[in-house]
Amino acid sequence: SAILQKRNEESYDLLMKFSKLIRTTINSANVLSRPLKEELDFVKNYLDLQRIRHEDLFDYNIQTDPGINMFQPVPKMILQTYVENSLRHGLVPKKREGRISILVKSTGKGIVLTVEDNGIGREQAKSNGTLSTGVGLSIIGQYYALLNHDNERPITETFTDLYDEEGKAAGTRVEVFIPEGFGFPGEAHGK
């Protein structure tokens, strides 16, 4: 649409973001992890494109604790999967004033990646009958099982339903814990 309307600067920006997504996907096709910085860059490009696609239906912010090792490996597509679920099942049905917050923090025992939205909540999304096969989260679960197989301390995920003061659904939070020294296939443990 931006190209057809000759909005050249916007078209160029969109094309660059899309090409970065494709390039990153192709370049990481044969690996299970990538540096945290690359994962954050990937999800930022994804969110920027989705904001335009959904006509600024939502805002987002990404925060990292000071001192986080941006080259620490994380499972690739880990943030994007949860962000996509937030958009599809929480924010798009809400239709206005959506927000996604991504936080990366250190616990001293590892890092926690948090994706939180202010969408309609998981129960409402289920009752809406949103078009979901559940395949994305199922694949993530299998992915964790594969990655955790050779590690003493596993990657874990925790879902929390959020509520407002009146007890109404006010979004979802997912936290993924990656223990310090977690070893990914193809790399030495304890890095």
N, C-alpha and C positions, 0 to 999 in steps of 0.2 A: 504494500500500500504506500509506504514512504517513497519507494522508487517510482511508482506510477504517478505519484503526486509531485515528483521532482523535488522532494525534500532531501537535497543532496547530503548535507552534513549528517542528518539523522540516519539516512540510508547507509552511509559509509560506516557510522558508528555501529549500527545494528549488524551489518555484514562482518565487521571486525570481531564483534563479540561472538557471533555465530561461528565464524571460522576458527576462533580460539577454542570453542567448545568441541568442534569436530576434530581439530588437530590434537587436542589433549586426549580425547577419546581414542583416536587411532594410535597415538604414541604410547598410550598406557594399556593397549589391548592385551598384552601378554604378561601383565603384572597384577598382583593382588593388592599392592599398597602403593602409596605415593607420599611425598612429603606433605605435611600439613599445609604449607604455604600454597602448593599446587591445588590441593583440595579446596581451600578457601577461595582461591582465584577462580576455580571452576564454578563453585556455587554462586559466587558474586556475578559472574557473567550470565549464568543461568537465571538468576533472580532479576538482573537488569532486563533481559529479554522478556521474561514473564511479566514484568511490570508494564512493558509497552504492549504486550499481547493482551493483557487484561486491563488496559487503559487506566493505569495507576489505581487499581483496586486496593493495593496494599503498599505499605512501606516495609523496609527491613533495616536491620542494623546488625553488624558483626563486631564483636568485641573479643579481644584476646588479653589474657592476663599478661602483665609485663614479665619478661623473662621466659616466656614459652619458647621452646625450641621449635622454630618454624620448619625445621628440616626433619623433625620426628616423623617416622612413617605412620600413616593411618590407612585403614582400608579405603581403597578408592571408591568413589561414589557414595560414601557413607553419609555425608551431609545432604547431598542432592536427593537421595532417596526419601529421607524424612521431610525435607523441604517440599518436595513434590507432593507428598501425602498431605502436608499442611495446606498447600494451595488447593489441591483438587477437592479434598474432603472437608476442610475447615473454612477456608477463606472465600473460595468461589461461591459456595452456597450462601455465605453471609452477605456478599454483594457490596460491602462498603466498609471503609475504615479498617481494613485488615492490617495486621502487623505480624511480622516474623522476626524473632530475635535469635541470633546465633551467638553463643558464648563458648569460649574455650578457656578453661581454667585448669590450673595445676592443683593437685591435692597433696603433693609430696609422695604419694604412692602411685601416681600416674596422672593422666589427664582426663578431664570430663568434657565431652562435646555435648552441648545442649542446644536443642532446637525447640523453640516455644512459639506458639501462635495464639491469637485471640479469636479463633474461629468458633464454629458452632459446637465443637466438642464431638467426641467419638460416638456417644450414644445417639445424638441427633443425626449424625452422618449415617449411622446404620439404619435408623428409622426412615431417613429420607430415601433410602435405597439407592444411594449414589452408585454410579457404575464402577464397581470395584471388584476385582477378582481376588484381591488379597495376595497376588503373586509377588509384588514388590517386597512386602515385609516377610513373606515366606522365603524368598530368595536370600534376604538379609539374614534370617535365622539360620539357613543352611550355610551361608558364608561364614557366620560366626562359628558354627560347629566345626567347619573345616579349619579355620584359623586357630581355634582353641585346642584342637586335637593335640598338638605338640607343645602346648604351653601349660605350665603349672597353674598360673593365674589367668583366668579367662577374661575376654572382653565381655561386658555385660550391657544390657539395655534395660531401661526402666521407663515405663509410660506413666504419666500422671495426668488425670483429668483435672482441669482447673475450673473453679466456680467463682462467681461474684458474691457480693455481700448478701444477696437475696437467695443464694443457693442455685442460681441458674448457671448452666454450662457457659464457660467463658474461655474455652480453648483447651489446648493440649500441650504438654511438655514431654519431650523424650530426652533422656540423658544416656549417653554412651560412655562407659568407663573403659579406658585402655590402660592396663597396668604398665608401670615403668618396666623397661626391659623386655616388653612383649616382642617375641620373635615372629617375623613373617617369613613364609617360604621364600627361599632364594636369598636370604640375608642372614648374617651371623646373629645369634641371640645376644641380648644384653647391650645392644648399641644404644 
